[in-house]
Amino acid sequence: MTLFKNAVTLRGFLGRDADAPTSDQIRHDSFAVLVLGIASGTLMKRTCEWIPRTEWHRVICPGPFLCGFTRGMEQGAYIEVTGELHRSDYDRSIAVAGERFPVTQSTYEVHALTIRRLEVPSIGVDESAEGEET
């Protein structure tokens, strides 16, 4: 048993084409970037209404293998990513009433360990001709 665990599994659709280096630009320290959309929502009990939303996750794919694997992935691809959650802090300034103040902003991203391409499930989709039994 390990004392600590940092594991994330995401399954969803790419929001845009993979941002990966070309074959001749891939080095040992190269990385690709994926933007993965995960659909979820909230049920409003009073109105019995489902309010959908999409969460967008930035996925960093480090190393030559994952760069090569993600190259050519296009918007709408259905994938599963396992990896670790990482936080990055950066300093910036904001203006309030004409005065500038320094602030530290945090961003979160998933550093991929494995990526799998998946077939889009046909759950709830009736592809038979109208009126035919399957």
C-alpha positions, 0 to 999 in steps of 0.5 A: 500500500502506498501512503499517497496517490495522485491518479486521475482518469478522464474519458471524453472528447477532444475539444480541438486537434492535438497540439503536437510537434511534427516528427522531425521536431520530437525530442526527449523533452517534447510534449503534446497538449490535448484539451479534453471535454467531459460532459456532466450536469446538475439536476434541479430538483424543484423543476426536474430539469437537467442543466448540462455543462462541459468541463474542459481539461488541459492534458500534457502528454510528455515524451516522444512516445506520447507525442507521436501517439497523439499526433494526428488526433482530431477534434471529436476523438473519444479517448481515455487518459490516465495520469497525475494532477499537477498544479502550476502557480504564476505571478501576474498583476491585476488593475483595481481602480487604476492601481495594479496589484500582484497576485498569484494564479494557480492552474491545474493540468493532467500529466498523462501516463497512458492514453487510449483511443476509444470507440464512441458507444452507441448507447441510446442510439437506434440505428435500425430502419424506422419500424424494424425490430433488431 
